[in-house]
Amino acid sequence: MATDTETQRCGVIAVVGAPNAGKSTLVNALVGQKVAITSPKAQTTRTRVMGVAIEGDAQIVLVDTPGIFAPKRRLDRAMVQAAWGGAQGADLIAMVVDGKAGRGPKLEPIIEALKHRTERKWLILNKVDIAIKEKLLTHTQVLNDTLGFDEIFFVSAATGDGLPELKAAFAKAMPEGPWHFPEDQVSDATDRMLAAEITREQLYHQLHAELPYAAAVDTEQYKERDDGSVEIHQQILVGRPTQRAIVLGKGGQRLKEIGSKARAELATLLGVRVHLYLHVKVKENWEDDRSIYRDIGLDWVE
């Protein structure tokens, strides 16, 4: 690890892309552990999440942003604002594209916005392990003709293909300067925020299409017990009684399973025993509650 500040490099990379391009999986893989939740469900990432990766003398601050899309609701607008806010002050912008899907309608708002950005722009073609090579090269050519990227990489965040080369290139691109964070810090997320995100990830994994996109997890209480374990109380907010029934499951079994999986993962990430208590609350129009936005780390937008 780097100890001589005169030889250190440090910079910020904004990771942008359409929903479900694999941004969070990529950031987690580069950091070496989970800092952002993942799900096959689009728009899983809601807030700006920062992961810190180290490569040689370089500290790479990766800002994992919500997927950028055409916003329709207040929550959507807040997420898109968080995405572009995460790109402010970045040393370079890495646009992650699903290598199998290529350019499509979901990429258009990002392409238009990037045309006016002056930062260095890199293209990361992800999911190359499942992409057809000929189509992949065509997608790359079309995107490069449009935006003229400084660098282009082909990777699979899921399998690790191409990641060592990408990480080394990111490190080399970082400007000289002292590290922004201690070398053992991997994220700027608090344990309280992480706990809410892990539970929300389990909601997505276990309920799939049954639960609408509009659900939130609010960590009401997070405290350390005398024995070193952590006690966490969370509310799962849904918009309708029918959604509450889905989350609870028959005899409350679905909620117990969600809690069990979330508790086990949190114990691994935090390194301590976790006592997790979940409660499902129906809160109609929770997306219009300013306090919820503050709790989940989003700015209120009109």
Steps between C-alpha positions, in 0.01 A plus 500: 500500500610856435648680796712774339260783423744639242439197278126468556227551243133559572199594293127468452324297231127549440345171390190578292273298277147387429310294760621140529826554311690338788651812658466383861637153421798666330568735792475215753741289293756781472480582872525132591192484720140611501442873531190520278202267480425315179189352347375392157228760558571829322554817708617311807756767591317811621766718653859587427722229648873543526741207489872530563737273307877481535742401227869540583564861598161615370175543689203492262179656629215344302167682516228246417202701383135407452418395148417804289162484331211726398346599837123489541446533875655695787704196607624458144604866481684476832688191379605658171611812684708281733654330198621816333591650836735206547678596179583851620871551556595158359839454338336280239160358416470127433188415303403138560297342222336158488713340228219268401238773460719775357354839417129533557236747617616476862846629404380807312464738801853411609651539155337841458624617839853369445533692175521815708737370769866599487638222722692210352253232397568126501271234358466177697322223310375266773350149487731398215475140623144483368531738204535394137845616389396640161214700652724616783747652255216666311358648822847630587548666162159670512558635852853616427392677182245690707709604800866440412617325815856541629522131595290189435499182712322167470423335834270266686442625852331169580790273397791741549612494136691815412477649849873488588582694183221751563604554862864550400395754236280685748793517743732637235244766406473636853676832565789519742397594849440363852231243562158633604419209734676264741616189316256276693191705408303357207192725495348823629174325591421484872419164658145628549464570126663172408254310720202654320649425159571135583140446608372674187723275290339194660155641420596511134669160498217315669193677365615563142208630292251455784606820676474827308803719464362747755603354834740646753685388812549742787745412779321643803749384760860381487683441824789298636426269791735453793609161367627659177208386285279742307124549534320634194133595465369568149173594336422372152274759339250397234218690337205263536367229737527241219873574478535455876341156468752409228797601715364318806416178314288221643527504878775761474741248348616721214596781735685254725700376199582854392615580853704181529691561176555869573616425854753242380648734239519792740677284758759412235547860384508651851696219660270481803183319604189682374150512652267619222136590559281571198157660489291556186304824489246621245570864425308625202689750285819454700682637195359842591638492856802732524635321811521166316726655237732627771512159665586314178759758396323688221443872459141621481416629152189688395 
